């Protein structure tokens, strides 16, 4: 779906950020409400909604209407949502290569957290998800979170 956006074009890059924001911001807020910081101590340094909103503002765009978010009703579900959000950071590093240096890139840029990024995240998640039932709940939550982003991209592509 991402290939539908030419990130080298300012308007299309802004459209890309807007569809990201419509899903990313409510997902991140829901994870906040359900205690992501309790599970991942450096969560506040990992959060990227403000960077996303700053990039949109720099491109002259207002925050989009937010989509809904999956329900994160237990720790395993929170880990599933965090997995998607943290994984998107890795994808952002690749996508950033397509964005001209004169465009804002805070959302796609690497951010140093108090720990060592993805490896520290995976280690913390693995320590918490020891039981098969927790792994299954986290997997279902990740799928629901990916679906939230998919819905946002479909909606965004349809509006173009």
VENVEN-V815073 format. One record per pair of residues at least 12 apart in sequence whose C-alpha atoms are under 10 Angstrom apart, sorted by the first residue. I is the first residue (numbers start at 0). J is the second residue. If there is no record, write none. Layout:
i j
I J
I J
//
This chain:
i j
0 149
0 152
0 153
0 156
1 15
1 94
1 152
1 156
3 15
3 152
3 156
4 156
5 97
5 98
6 94
6 95
6 96
6 97
6 98
6 99
6 102
7 95
7 96
7 97
7 98
7 99
7 100
7 102
8 97
8 98
8 99
8 102
9 58
9 98
9 99
9 101
9 102
9 103
10 58
10 59
10 60
11 159
12 55
12 58
12 97
12 98
12 99
12 102
12 103
13 54
13 55
13 56
13 57
13 58
13 59
13 60
13 102
13 103
14 55
14 58
14 60
14 63
14 152
14 155
14 156
14 158
14 159
15 55
15 152
15 155
15 156
16 51
16 52
16 54
16 55
16 58
16 60
16 62
16 63
16 106
16 107
17 51
17 52
17 54
17 55
17 60
17 61
17 62
17 63
17 64
17 65
17 151
17 152
17 155
18 62
18 63
18 64
18 65
18 66
18 148
18 149
18 150
18 151
18 152
18 153
18 154
18 155
18 156
19 48
19 51
19 63
19 65
19 106
19 148
19 149
19 151
19 152
19 155
20 47
20 48
20 51
20 52
20 55
20 62
20 63
20 64
20 65
20 66
20 148
20 151
21 62
21 63
21 64
21 65
21 66
21 67
21 68
21 147
21 148
21 150
21 151
21 152
21 154
21 155
22 63
22 64
22 65
22 66
22 67
22 68
22 144
22 145
22 146
22 147
22 148
22 149
22 150
22 151
22 152
23 47
23 48
23 51
23 65
23 66
23 67
23 68
23 83
23 84
23 87
23 144
23 147
23 148
23 151
24 46
24 47
24 48
24 49
24 51
24 52
24 62
24 63
24 64
24 65
24 66
24 67
24 68
25 48
25 64
25 65
25 66
25 67
25 68
25 69
25 147
26 48
26 65
26 66
26 67
26 68
26 69
26 70
26 71
26 80
26 81
26 83
26 84
26 144
26 147
26 148
27 46
27 47
27 48
27 68
27 80
27 81
27 84
28 46
28 48
28 68
29 67
29 68
29 69
29 70
29 71
29 72
29 77
29 80
30 42
30 68
30 69
30 70
30 71
30 72
30 74
30 76
30 77
30 78
30 79
30 80
30 81
30 84
31 43
31 46
31 77
32 71
32 77
33 70
33 71
33 72
33 73
33 74
33 76
33 77
34 71
34 73
34 74
34 77
35 74
35 77
35 78
35 80
35 81
37 74
38 74
38 75
38 77
38 78
38 81
38 123
38 124
38 127
39 78
39 81
39 119
39 120
39 123
39 124
40 113
40 114
40 123
41 112
41 113
41 114
41 116
41 120
42 81
42 112
42 113
42 120
43 112
43 113
44 110
44 111
44 112
44 113
44 114
45 84
45 85
45 88
45 109
45 110
45 111
45 112
45 113
45 114
45 116
46 84
46 85
46 106
46 110
46 112
47 84
47 85
47 88
47 105
47 106
47 107
47 108
47 110
48 106
49 105
49 106
50 103
50 104
50 105
50 106
50 107
50 108
51 103
51 104
51 105
51 106
51 107
52 105
52 106
53 103
53 104
53 105
53 106
54 102
54 103
54 104
54 105
54 106
54 107
55 103
55 104
55 106
56 103
57 102
57 103
57 104
58 102
58 103
65 151
66 147
66 148
66 150
66 151
66 154
67 147
67 150
67 151
68 80
68 143
68 144
68 146
68 147
68 148
69 140
69 141
69 142
69 143
69 144
69 145
69 146
69 147
70 140
70 143
70 144
71 136
71 137
71 140
71 143
71 144
72 140
73 133
73 136
73 137
73 140
74 127
74 128
74 133
74 136
74 137
75 124
75 127
75 128
75 132
75 133
75 134
75 135
75 136
75 137
75 138
75 139
75 140
75 141
76 133
76 134
76 135
76 136
76 137
76 138
76 139
76 140
76 141
76 143
76 144
77 136
77 137
77 140
77 141
78 120
78 121
78 123
78 124
78 125
78 127
78 128
78 133
78 134
78 136
78 137
78 138
78 140
78 141
79 124
79 133
79 134
79 135
79 136
79 137
79 138
79 139
79 140
79 141
79 142
79 143
79 144
79 145
80 137
80 138
80 139
80 140
80 141
80 142
80 143
80 144
80 145
81 120
81 124
81 137
81 140
81 141
81 144
82 117
82 120
82 121
82 124
82 137
82 138
82 140
82 141
82 144
83 140
83 141
83 142
83 143
83 144
83 145
83 148
84 141
84 144
84 145
85 116
85 117
85 120
85 121
86 117
86 120
87 107
88 106
88 107
88 108
88 109
88 110
88 116
88 117
89 107
89 108
89 109
89 116
89 117
90 107
91 104
91 106
91 107
91 108
91 109
92 106
92 107
92 108
92 109
93 107
93 108
94 107
94 108
95 107
95 108
95 109
124 137
//
